[in-house]
Amino acid sequence: MALTKREIEILNILTNSDNIDMEYLAEDFGVSLRTIRYSIENLNYYLKKYDFPVIDKNSKGILYQHEKFSLSNFLKKIESRDYKYLDIERVEYIYIYILFNTSRKLNIINLASLFQVSELTIKSDIKKLKDFLKSKDLSFRYNNIKGFYIDSSEIALRKEMIKIFMDKLFNFENTANKMNLFIDYQIKDILNNYIKQIDQNFLKNYLKDIESKLVENTSNEVFELLIIYFSIAILRINQNNIITQSDFYNTYIIRTKEYKILTENIDILEKKYDVHFNEEEILKLAEYFLGSHTYNYSYTFYENWIEVEILVRKLIGEVSKNCSVDISKDKLLFEGLLNHIKPTIYRIKNDIYLPNIGFEEILENCQELFFTVKNALIDVEKYIGHKIKDDEVALFTVHFKLAIDRIKEKVNEFSNVLFVCGSGYASSSLLAQELLDTFDINVVDLIPYYRLKDYNLKNIDFIISTVKIPETVKVEKEVIQVNVILSEKDKILLENKGFKRKKRTIGVTEILEVIEKEFENDDLEKIGDILTQKFSGQIYDNRKEKIIERRNKNLLDYLNKENIVIKEKETNWRNVVKIIGNILLEDGCIEESYIQSMKNLVDECGTFMVLNQRLMLLHAENNNDVFKTGVSFLKLNYPVTFPDNKKLMYIFGLSCLSKEEISETLNDLVTLAENDEFFSELERKNNQAEIHKTIKKYIERKI
């Protein structure tokens, strides 16, 4: 029988202890003595097989080893077929195996062979993997050439690959508590096999040379990150997976010495690895040298990502209040600022100057917005303990300017058209209807030529006319002349003016015919791929948009009535943390160690997560002690004094399995914290149902 995770854990206990009672193991694992005996027999079989000392037992049932050995050495030798993967382990392995696959075509058959399980089991694993990927805005795909692969933008895929390297390889090397899991060694092999395709010594020397020319030294952790990113970039480019998307931030990176030196020396890498780095690729390399260390674990700032997300949301909220349009729900703005704020804080804390960013030009064009953003950045300045210089404020301003322009463009997505005709009303109406059927436009009015002179054109974007407008008739809007019967030439002219053609409506029967012909099962991803290919240009692939919609759970999805507690008697802050934590513990969200982590965080950082002096969010880092995302809430009838002498009465607790799951929840907490009316009403509520109803009311009001 293959080794199980429990048996590896038993062996871990034995290798770190002198003598262990079998009854203790049975109690600790919640199984019978007979099960423990079977586990020891199975362990001894594999210990003998791989030439390691076996486990002995005395007459009293005490287990011991005559000769100790390193568990890690044993785990390194075990073959995959000798280990029984848990479902969650197999899904994780498949994900990383596919993501870092560079040559082999992967399908259900060879994955089933790899794990020695049925094809049905692999199909079930793939379904779980698809659900998992939804939370990361990644997609699981299959085609006849590549087999299984993970799909997203190239930048997003590389970020995910870096995160896995830092979590599973770099952190693995430095964290002793991960050494007892067989799956970690398997994943480490995948990552090492991937990266060993690059000559690491050559790359290290190359990066050291770049550093010397920059006259700068980075920490060991950052240097490791650079090696990983450069290795991934070379391998991805070699597979023709190239960054092509541009970023406004590139305008400023291109002026830096990092970009200049990398450009001058990139040919060394290109010759060594037979690849070509385009400008976007070089800009991304320079960005990492500038301090975009999103996954650099040596900086506390990057660990406190929840605080950073809330800072960004508050910043957007403050600026949005003073804008002519509502930018508070702009996802591109949020993601852009989240990525921008990290290297910005790194630069500010390390006094790195970003030269020649065109500050004067930005101030000249967006003066009012600049000062709005500058005032809104006060909370960020308090958080990092540094004043933000005007050139950095200018970069934030550009993000907001782009967001405002996006909103305005979206408002005007359908052009307002005034239709001017010279022929009969009936034929003109038919032409207007044809325009509506062909293009995404809004026909405001249909008028005869003689009325144009006196028509109010304030809300009109274009005039479309079937007659030539004499030069003597002065109109402020652009006039587009078309034929009474719309020709293809007319349609091309309108397209060139920026009008978007409507896509033809596809009948349900056409889609059903494809499904009936091609499929015998319900593999919706494959169906989506074929439909997109067959009806190219007539339908658009909106699956990623739907993923984003599905994953945006809000506070109400995680906070139920049972997770709300009212504390009527006076207490202290440590007991508050315990109450908040116990709610999550009883809901199956966390292990008890997570509660201690929350206490430690308050001890170390004080009330770092107080929102608007009234509401506090308690949470901690997930050290493999979070089982699911959850929220708890505590209302105190008497204020409790926290470190920093903060007196609080409303406390939320949070356990988080992934960042993506709680994005909207954090937004809800910021919204509640800034609503005076919410707190006035909450103060009067004295039972779980009323409190839950009040929170629901103000969250739904926001929606």
C-alpha distance (Angstrom), angle and dihedral (degrees) to the residues before:
residue distance angle dihedral
M1 . . .
A2 3.85 . .
L3 3.80 119.7 .
T4 3.79 116.6 -94.3
K5 3.79 131.7 -147.3
R6 3.80 89.3 -110.4
E7 3.80 91.3 55.7
I8 3.80 90.9 50.8
E9 3.81 88.3 51.5
I10 3.82 90.6 50.5
L11 3.80 89.7 51.5
N12 3.79 89.6 48.9
I13 3.81 90.2 55.5
L14 3.80 92.0 47.6
T15 3.81 94.9 48.7
N16 3.80 89.8 52.1
S17 3.83 97.4 44.4
D18 3.80 135.5 56.6
N19 3.81 101.5 -137.9
I20 3.79 129.0 3.6
D21 3.80 128.2 -167.7
M22 3.83 113.6 -130.9
E23 3.81 89.7 -140.2
Y24 3.81 88.7 56.9
L25 3.82 90.1 54.0
A26 3.80 91.9 47.6
E27 3.79 91.1 51.6
D28 3.81 93.4 42.7
F29 3.83 93.6 52.4
G30 3.80 95.2 35.7
V31 3.82 94.7 -122.6
S32 3.80 136.6 115.4
L33 3.82 126.1 -88.2
R34 3.80 88.5 -113.1
T35 3.83 90.0 58.6
I36 3.82 90.3 51.0
R37 3.84 90.5 50.4
Y38 3.82 90.7 51.3
S39 3.80 89.5 48.5
I40 3.83 91.8 52.3
E41 3.82 91.1 48.9
N42 3.79 90.3 50.1
L43 3.80 92.1 47.3
N44 3.81 91.6 50.9
Y45 3.80 90.6 51.6
Y46 3.80 91.2 57.5
L47 3.81 94.2 38.7
K48 3.82 88.1 57.5
K49 3.80 91.8 43.8
Y50 3.80 91.7 56.2
D51 3.85 95.6 37.9
F52 3.80 99.7 -107.9
P53 3.85 127.4 137.6
V54 3.81 112.3 -89.2
I55 3.81 128.2 -126.9
D56 3.81 116.5 -100.0
K57 3.82 129.4 -156.3
N58 3.79 129.2 -155.4
S59 3.81 126.5 -147.5
K60 3.79 92.4 -89.5
G61 3.79 93.6 57.7
I62 3.82 94.6 -103.3
L63 3.80 113.7 148.3
Y64 3.81 121.2 -145.7
Q65 3.79 143.5 154.9
H66 3.79 125.1 -128.6
E67 3.76 90.7 -154.6
K68 3.79 124.5 30.7
F69 3.79 121.3 -142.2
S70 3.79 138.4 178.7
L71 3.80 112.9 -88.1
S72 3.80 89.2 -151.6
N73 3.83 90.6 60.3
F74 3.79 89.8 52.8
L75 3.81 93.8 47.8
K76 3.80 91.5 49.7
K77 3.81 90.4 58.6
I78 3.80 99.5 47.9
E79 3.79 115.4 105.6
S80 3.81 119.9 -134.7
R81 3.81 93.2 -115.2
D82 3.83 89.3 60.3
Y83 3.80 94.3 59.1
K84 3.81 128.1 73.7
Y85 3.80 106.2 -141.4
L86 3.77 120.9 -145.8
D87 3.81 111.9 -125.6
I88 3.81 91.4 -108.8
E89 3.83 91.2 50.0
R90 3.79 93.0 49.3
V91 3.82 92.0 49.2
E92 3.82 91.0 50.4
Y93 3.80 91.4 47.4
I94 3.84 92.2 49.4
Y95 3.81 90.7 49.5
I96 3.81 95.0 51.7
Y97 3.80 92.5 38.7
I98 3.83 91.0 55.6
L99 3.81 94.8 40.8
F100 3.81 93.1 54.1
N101 3.80 96.9 36.6
T102 3.81 110.4 124.2
S103 3.79 105.0 173.0
R104 3.80 119.3 3.1
K105 3.80 119.8 91.2
L106 3.79 104.4 -127.7
N107 3.79 123.7 -152.5
I108 3.79 139.0 153.7
I109 3.81 93.0 -86.9
N110 3.80 98.1 55.5
L111 3.83 92.7 40.6
A112 3.82 89.5 53.2
S113 3.79 88.8 50.1
L114 3.81 92.1 49.1
F115 3.80 93.5 54.3
Q116 3.81 97.0 33.0
V117 3.81 91.4 -125.1
S118 3.79 134.5 119.9
E119 3.80 124.1 -83.3
L120 3.82 87.1 -117.8
T121 3.82 89.3 59.7
I122 3.82 91.0 51.1
K123 3.82 90.3 49.7
S124 3.79 88.6 53.4
D125 3.82 90.2 48.6
I126 3.80 90.9 51.0
K127 3.80 91.0 53.0
K128 3.83 89.3 53.2
L129 3.80 90.1 46.6
K130 3.80 91.3 52.9
D131 3.81 90.0 52.8
F132 3.81 89.7 49.0
L133 3.82 92.7 50.0
K134 3.80 91.9 52.9
S135 3.82 89.0 70.8
K136 3.82 89.9 55.4
D137 3.82 98.0 46.7
L138 3.81 88.6 -116.0
S139 3.79 126.8 127.9
F140 3.81 133.3 -142.8
R141 3.80 112.0 -134.1
Y142 3.80 141.2 176.6
N143 3.78 132.9 -163.7
N144 3.78 133.6 167.1
I145 3.80 94.6 -108.6
K146 3.82 103.9 42.1
G147 3.79 100.2 25.9
F148 3.82 113.0 -153.4
Y149 3.81 116.2 2.8
I150 3.81 140.3 160.2
D151 3.79 115.1 -114.7
S152 3.80 132.7 -155.5
S153 3.79 138.3 104.4
E154 3.81 113.2 -45.5
I155 3.81 92.3 -116.9
A156 3.83 91.7 51.1
L157 3.82 92.0 48.5
R158 3.80 92.9 50.5
K159 3.80 91.4 48.5
E160 3.79 89.4 53.3
M161 3.81 91.3 48.2
I162 3.82 91.2 50.7
K163 3.80 91.0 48.7
I164 3.80 91.0 52.5
F165 3.81 90.9 48.9
M166 3.80 91.8 50.4
D167 3.81 93.4 44.2
K168 3.78 99.5 40.7
L169 3.79 106.5 27.3
F170 3.78 110.6 21.4
N171 3.80 96.1 36.6
F172 3.80 90.0 38.2
E173 3.79 89.7 60.9
N174 3.81 91.2 52.9
T175 3.80 103.6 37.4
A176 3.77 117.6 77.8
N177 3.80 96.1 -168.8
K178 3.81 91.6 68.2
M179 3.78 94.5 57.9
N180 3.79 95.0 89.1
L181 3.83 97.4 64.8
F182 3.79 119.2 93.0
I183 3.82 91.6 -158.5
D184 3.82 90.1 62.4
Y185 3.80 91.1 59.5
Q186 3.78 90.9 48.6
I187 3.79 91.5 51.5
K188 3.79 90.9 44.9
D189 3.82 88.5 56.6
I190 3.81 91.2 52.3
L191 3.80 91.6 50.7
N192 3.80 94.7 44.3
N193 3.80 91.6 48.3
Y194 3.80 89.1 50.5
I195 3.79 97.0 49.1
K196 3.81 96.7 39.6
Q197 3.81 88.0 72.4
I198 3.82 84.0 78.6
D199 3.81 121.0 68.7
Q200 3.81 97.3 -115.5
N201 3.81 96.5 -168.4
F202 3.79 91.2 53.1
L203 3.82 91.1 48.1
K204 3.81 93.1 48.0
N205 3.80 91.2 51.8
Y206 3.80 90.6 47.2
L207 3.83 92.0 52.2
K208 3.82 91.7 45.9
D209 3.78 88.6 53.1
I210 3.84 91.0 51.1
E211 3.81 89.3 49.2
S212 3.80 92.0 51.1
K213 3.82 90.5 51.9
L214 3.81 89.3 49.5
V215 3.83 88.2 48.7
E216 3.80 88.8 -133.6
N217 3.79 136.2 116.3
T218 3.78 125.3 -151.1
S219 3.79 129.0 -156.3
N220 3.82 119.2 -96.1
E221 3.79 90.3 -106.1
V222 3.81 93.4 53.5
F223 3.80 91.0 45.8
E224 3.82 89.5 53.7
L225 3.79 88.7 50.8
L226 3.80 91.7 51.8
I227 3.82 91.3 50.6
I228 3.80 90.6 50.8
Y229 3.80 94.7 47.3
F230 3.80 94.8 45.9
S231 3.82 90.2 48.0
I232 3.81 92.0 50.2
A233 3.82 91.7 45.8
I234 3.83 92.6 52.3
L235 3.81 93.2 47.5
R236 3.82 93.9 45.1
I237 3.83 92.7 48.5
N238 3.80 88.8 48.1
Q239 3.83 87.5 58.1
N240 3.82 89.7 48.9
N241 3.81 92.5 -107.4
I242 3.79 98.5 138.1
I243 3.80 134.2 173.0
T244 3.79 108.3 -118.6
Q245 3.80 103.5 156.5
S246 3.79 116.1 102.4
D247 3.81 127.3 -143.3
F248 3.80 128.3 -152.9
Y249 3.82 86.7 -128.8
N250 3.82 87.3 66.6
T251 3.81 88.7 73.3
Y252 3.79 88.1 69.0
I253 3.80 99.2 36.5
I254 3.80 89.9 56.1
R255 3.82 89.1 64.6
T256 3.80 95.2 54.6
K257 3.79 128.2 101.2
E258 3.83 88.6 -124.2
Y259 3.79 90.7 62.8
K260 3.81 92.3 42.9
I261 3.83 94.7 51.4
L262 3.81 93.6 43.8
T263 3.80 90.5 50.1
E264 3.80 90.4 51.2
N265 3.81 92.0 49.8
I266 3.80 104.3 33.3
D267 3.81 91.9 97.3
I268 3.83 88.6 71.4
L269 3.80 90.5 63.5
E270 3.80 92.9 40.1
K271 3.81 92.5 55.1
K272 3.80 94.1 43.2
Y273 3.82 96.1 50.0
D274 3.83 100.4 24.8
V275 3.82 94.4 -122.9
H276 3.79 135.8 123.9
F277 3.81 122.9 -129.9
N278 3.82 111.8 -152.6
E279 3.80 120.6 -155.1
E280 3.82 94.2 -91.6
E281 3.81 90.3 53.0
I282 3.82 92.4 50.5
L283 3.81 90.4 47.2
K284 3.81 89.7 53.5
L285 3.83 90.5 50.5
A286 3.80 89.5 50.4
E287 3.79 90.4 49.0
Y288 3.79 90.5 59.9
F289 3.79 90.8 50.7
L290 3.80 89.6 50.1
G291 3.78 91.2 61.9
S292 3.78 107.7 -87.9
H293 3.79 91.2 146.9
T294 3.77 99.4 156.1
Y295 3.80 91.8 161.4
N296 3.80 99.4 36.8
Y297 3.79 103.1 129.4
S298 3.81 94.9 -169.4
Y299 3.79 91.8 77.7
T300 3.80 117.8 75.2
F301 3.79 89.7 -149.9
Y302 3.79 92.6 68.4
E303 3.77 92.7 51.0
N304 3.82 91.9 54.5
W305 3.80 93.1 66.5
I306 3.80 93.9 144.8
E307 3.80 90.3 60.0
V308 3.80 90.1 47.2
E309 3.82 92.5 51.6
I310 3.79 90.8 50.2
L311 3.82 90.8 48.2
V312 3.80 89.8 53.1
R313 3.81 92.8 47.6
K314 3.82 91.6 49.3
L315 3.81 89.7 48.3
I316 3.81 91.5 52.3
G317 3.81 90.8 46.2
E318 3.82 93.1 51.6
V319 3.81 93.9 48.6
S320 3.82 92.5 43.0
K321 3.82 90.8 57.3
N322 3.79 89.3 63.0
C323 3.81 98.7 41.9
S324 3.77 129.3 96.7
V325 3.84 89.3 -128.5
D326 3.81 133.2 42.5
I327 3.82 109.0 -105.2
S328 3.81 96.0 162.6
K329 3.82 93.9 104.1
D330 3.82 97.6 44.3
K331 3.83 104.0 125.7
L332 3.81 93.1 -170.3
L333 3.80 89.7 55.5
F334 3.80 92.0 49.6
E335 3.82 94.2 48.0
G336 3.80 91.6 43.7
L337 3.81 93.7 51.4
L338 3.80 91.9 43.7
N339 3.80 90.3 56.2
H340 3.82 92.6 40.0
I341 3.81 98.0 49.1
K342 3.81 94.8 58.7
P343 3.82 98.8 60.6
T344 3.81 88.5 36.9
I345 3.81 92.5 59.3
Y346 3.79 89.5 43.5
R347 3.82 90.2 54.6
I348 3.81 94.1 44.8
K349 3.81 94.1 48.0
N350 3.79 91.5 47.2
D351 3.83 94.6 41.1
I352 3.80 92.9 -120.4
Y353 3.80 111.9 165.5
L354 3.80 119.4 -144.4
P355 3.82 103.8 -152.8
N356 3.79 132.4 -148.2
I357 3.78 99.0 6.6
G358 3.81 94.3 153.6
F359 3.81 95.2 -108.8
E360 3.81 93.8 163.4
E361 3.80 92.0 52.1
I362 3.82 92.2 50.6
L363 3.82 91.5 46.9
E364 3.81 91.5 49.0
N365 3.82 93.8 51.3
C366 3.83 99.6 36.9
Q367 3.80 105.9 25.0
E368 3.81 97.8 143.3
L369 3.81 93.0 44.5
F370 3.82 90.8 46.2
F371 3.81 92.9 58.9
T372 3.81 91.4 42.8
V373 3.83 89.3 55.4
K374 3.82 92.0 43.2
N375 3.82 91.3 56.0
A376 3.82 91.7 44.6
L377 3.84 91.7 54.7
I378 3.82 92.8 68.2
D379 3.83 92.5 99.6
V380 3.81 90.5 51.8
E381 3.82 89.9 51.0
K382 3.81 90.6 51.6
Y383 3.79 91.1 49.0
I384 3.80 96.0 52.6
G385 3.82 96.1 33.2
H386 3.81 93.2 -128.3
K387 3.78 136.3 102.3
I388 3.82 113.2 -113.5
K389 3.80 111.9 -127.5
D390 3.79 121.2 -129.8
D391 3.81 93.8 -110.5
E392 3.81 89.6 58.4
V393 3.83 90.3 45.4
A394 3.79 87.1 54.3
L395 3.81 91.3 58.0
F396 3.81 90.7 51.9
T397 3.80 87.9 49.1
V398 3.81 91.5 57.1
H399 3.83 89.9 56.5
F400 3.80 90.4 53.9
K401 3.81 93.1 43.8
L402 3.81 90.4 54.7
A403 3.82 90.5 48.5
I404 3.81 92.3 50.9
D405 3.81 90.6 48.3
R406 3.82 89.9 49.8
I407 3.80 91.6 53.5
K408 3.79 92.6 47.5
E409 3.79 90.8 47.7
K410 3.80 90.1 50.3
V411 3.81 91.1 50.8
N412 3.81 88.5 53.7
E413 3.79 95.3 41.5
F414 3.82 89.9 115.3
S415 3.82 107.1 52.6
N416 3.79 116.6 -133.8
V417 3.81 105.4 -123.9
L418 3.79 129.6 -166.1
F419 3.81 110.0 -154.4
V420 3.83 115.3 -147.9
C421 3.80 118.8 -168.1
G422 3.76 137.1 -176.1
S423 3.79 99.6 -173.2
G424 3.79 131.4 65.5
Y425 3.81 120.0 -46.7
A426 3.83 93.7 -118.9
S427 3.82 95.7 55.9
S428 3.83 90.4 42.1
S429 3.81 90.4 52.3
L430 3.79 90.3 52.1
L431 3.80 90.4 51.6
A432 3.82 91.1 47.8
Q433 3.82 89.3 51.2
E434 3.82 90.5 50.1
L435 3.80 89.6 52.7
L436 3.80 90.1 50.5
D437 3.81 91.0 49.1
T438 3.81 92.7 48.1
F439 3.83 104.1 39.1
D440 3.80 139.3 36.6
I441 3.82 96.0 -112.5
N442 3.76 139.1 130.7
V443 3.83 112.7 -133.0
V444 3.80 102.2 -150.2
D445 3.78 96.7 -176.7
L446 3.80 144.0 -12.7
I447 3.82 112.0 -139.4
P448 3.83 138.3 167.6
Y449 3.78 116.9 -108.2
Y450 3.85 96.0 -105.4
R451 3.86 91.9 62.5
L452 3.81 94.5 57.0
K453 3.79 95.0 83.3
D454 3.83 93.3 63.2
Y455 3.84 98.9 33.2
N456 3.82 118.9 120.7
L457 3.83 103.7 -121.4
K458 3.82 97.1 -178.2
N459 3.84 95.7 115.7
I460 3.81 96.7 32.7
D461 3.82 121.2 107.5
F462 3.83 100.1 -177.7
I463 3.79 139.1 7.2
I464 3.81 115.4 -140.5
S465 3.78 112.3 -164.9
T466 3.81 136.1 -179.7
V467 3.82 90.1 -157.6
K468 3.78 130.5 58.1
I469 3.80 111.4 -103.4
P470 3.82 110.1 -134.8
E471 3.79 117.3 -121.1
T472 3.79 88.4 -121.0
V473 3.83 89.0 68.7
K474 3.80 104.4 78.5
V475 3.84 114.3 -152.6
E476 3.81 125.8 171.3
K477 3.81 95.6 -147.8
E478 3.80 128.5 75.4
V479 3.80 114.3 -95.4
I480 3.82 119.7 -146.5
Q481 3.80 115.2 -166.0
V482 3.84 118.6 -151.1
N483 3.81 135.9 171.2
V484 3.80 122.3 -95.8
I485 3.81 87.2 -114.7
L486 3.79 104.9 48.1
S487 3.82 109.5 -120.7
E488 3.80 128.2 -160.9
K489 3.80 87.1 -109.5
D490 3.82 89.0 57.2
K491 3.81 90.4 50.3
I492 3.81 91.9 51.3
L493 3.82 89.7 48.7
L494 3.81 90.7 52.9
E495 3.82 91.3 47.2
N496 3.80 89.8 52.1
K497 3.80 88.0 53.9
G498 3.81 89.4 58.1
F499 3.80 101.7 -95.1
K500 3.82 112.5 145.1
R501 3.79 119.6 -136.8
K502 3.76 116.8 -127.6
K503 3.76 115.1 -117.2
R504 3.80 115.6 -117.0
T505 3.78 114.2 -101.8
I506 3.78 110.8 -113.0
G507 3.78 118.1 -142.5
V508 3.77 118.9 -122.4
T509 3.82 89.9 -125.6
E510 3.81 90.8 62.2
I511 3.79 90.8 55.4
L512 3.80 92.6 43.9
E513 3.81 90.7 51.7
V514 3.80 90.2 55.7
I515 3.81 91.9 48.5
E516 3.81 92.9 47.2
K517 3.80 92.6 48.2
E518 3.79 99.7 44.0
F519 3.80 107.4 33.0
E520 3.74 142.9 60.3
N521 3.82 95.6 171.2
D522 3.78 139.3 40.2
D523 3.80 100.5 -98.2
L524 3.80 95.0 148.1
E525 3.80 95.6 178.6
K526 3.81 90.9 58.1
I527 3.81 90.5 44.5
G528 3.80 88.8 52.3
D529 3.81 92.0 50.9
I530 3.83 93.5 51.6
L531 3.81 94.1 44.1
T532 3.80 90.8 50.5
Q533 3.79 90.6 50.4
K534 3.82 96.1 43.6
F535 3.81 95.9 46.7
S536 3.81 96.2 35.9
G537 3.80 110.2 164.9
Q538 3.80 91.9 15.2
I539 3.80 99.8 69.2
Y540 3.77 128.8 25.0
D541 3.78 127.0 -138.0
N542 3.80 104.0 -111.7
R543 3.80 96.8 163.5
K544 3.79 94.1 112.3
E545 3.79 90.1 51.6
K546 3.80 89.1 53.5
I547 3.81 90.6 48.9
I548 3.80 89.4 54.9
E549 3.81 90.8 48.5
R550 3.82 92.3 49.3
R551 3.76 96.1 48.4
N552 3.81 97.5 50.1
K553 3.79 98.1 96.3
N554 3.77 113.7 168.7
L555 3.79 135.0 -147.0
L556 3.81 92.5 -81.6
D557 3.82 91.2 60.2
Y558 3.81 91.0 62.0
L559 3.82 103.7 30.7
N560 3.81 114.3 72.5
K561 3.79 126.9 174.7
E562 3.81 92.7 -102.0
N563 3.83 90.1 60.3
I564 3.82 92.2 60.8
V565 3.83 119.8 92.7
I566 3.82 132.2 -178.5
K567 3.81 116.9 -152.3
E568 3.79 108.9 -155.6
K569 3.82 99.2 178.4
E570 3.79 129.3 65.5
T571 3.79 115.8 -93.2
N572 3.83 142.7 158.5
W573 3.80 131.9 -99.4
R574 3.82 94.9 -104.6
N575 3.80 90.3 57.2
V576 3.83 89.0 47.5
V577 3.81 90.0 56.8
K578 3.81 89.6 48.0
I579 3.84 92.4 51.2
I580 3.82 92.4 47.6
G581 3.80 91.0 46.8
N582 3.79 95.4 46.3
I583 3.80 90.4 56.0
L584 3.81 89.3 57.7
L585 3.81 91.0 42.1
E586 3.81 92.9 53.8
D587 3.82 89.9 46.9
G588 3.82 89.6 58.3
C589 3.81 93.6 -113.9
I590 3.81 100.4 119.5
E591 3.78 148.3 11.4
E592 3.82 119.5 -111.1
S593 3.83 91.1 -104.5
Y594 3.82 88.6 69.9
I595 3.83 90.1 65.3
Q596 3.80 90.8 55.3
S597 3.81 89.2 48.8
M598 3.81 89.5 55.8
K599 3.81 90.7 51.3
N600 3.80 90.8 48.3
L601 3.79 91.0 51.3
V602 3.82 92.2 52.9
D603 3.83 89.2 46.8
E604 3.79 92.0 51.3
C605 3.81 102.0 36.4
G606 3.80 105.3 21.8
T607 3.78 119.0 -146.4
F608 3.78 94.1 -17.2
M609 3.80 92.6 149.3
V610 3.80 102.8 53.5
L611 3.80 110.2 133.7
N612 3.80 114.5 -150.8
Q613 3.83 93.2 -24.0
R614 3.82 93.3 -74.5
L615 3.75 111.3 67.4
M616 3.80 129.4 47.2
L617 3.80 129.6 -161.8
L618 3.81 115.0 -151.0
H619 3.79 118.3 -162.0
A620 3.81 141.5 132.1
E621 3.77 140.9 -154.1
N622 3.79 116.3 -75.2
N623 3.82 105.5 -112.2
N624 3.80 94.3 176.1
D625 3.82 88.1 -72.6
V626 3.83 99.1 103.8
F627 3.81 117.1 90.6
K628 3.79 99.8 176.0
T629 3.79 142.0 -5.6
G630 3.78 113.1 -88.7
V631 3.81 143.7 159.3
S632 3.81 131.0 -147.6
F633 3.81 130.1 -174.6
L634 3.80 132.7 -155.5
K635 3.79 126.1 -169.7
L636 3.81 114.4 -162.9
N637 3.79 120.2 -154.9
Y638 3.81 89.2 -159.5
P639 3.82 121.3 43.2
V640 3.80 115.7 -108.3
T641 3.80 120.2 -144.3
F642 3.81 113.1 -130.6
P643 3.81 126.9 -171.5
D644 3.84 112.1 -68.3
N645 3.82 85.1 42.5
K646 3.80 92.8 -87.6
K647 3.82 114.1 160.1
L648 3.80 112.3 -151.3
M649 3.81 138.0 176.1
Y650 3.83 104.3 176.4
I651 3.81 120.9 61.5
F652 3.82 130.8 176.2
G653 3.79 121.1 -165.6
L654 3.79 122.7 -155.0
S655 3.79 136.9 -166.7
C656 3.77 115.2 -175.0
L657 3.79 130.0 -163.9
S658 3.83 94.9 -178.8
K659 3.80 135.8 4.6
E660 3.77 93.2 -125.7
E661 3.83 93.2 58.4
I662 3.81 95.2 62.0
S663 3.79 101.5 38.8
E664 3.82 93.5 107.9
T665 3.82 92.2 38.3
L666 3.82 90.8 60.1
N667 3.79 88.8 49.0
D668 3.81 89.5 53.4
L669 3.82 92.0 50.8
V670 3.81 91.3 52.4
T671 3.82 89.8 49.0
L672 3.81 92.6 51.0
A673 3.82 93.2 45.2
E674 3.80 91.4 57.0
N675 3.81 96.1 48.1
D676 3.83 113.5 94.6
E677 3.79 91.7 -175.3
F678 3.82 90.4 57.2
F679 3.83 92.8 56.2
S680 3.80 92.9 45.0
E681 3.79 90.1 55.1
L682 3.83 94.3 40.5
E683 3.80 90.7 55.1
R684 3.82 89.8 63.5
K685 3.83 95.7 50.5
N686 3.79 118.0 97.0
N687 3.81 108.5 175.0
Q688 3.81 138.6 54.0
A689 3.81 96.5 -107.4
E690 3.82 94.4 50.1
I691 3.81 92.9 47.3
H692 3.80 92.3 47.9
K693 3.81 90.6 47.7
T694 3.83 90.6 50.8
I695 3.81 93.3 49.9
K696 3.82 89.4 46.7
K697 3.79 91.0 50.2
Y698 3.80 94.8 55.1
I699 3.80 95.1 41.0
E700 3.81 91.7 51.1
R701 3.80 90.3 45.5
K702 3.82 87.7 58.8
I703 3.80 90.8 50.3
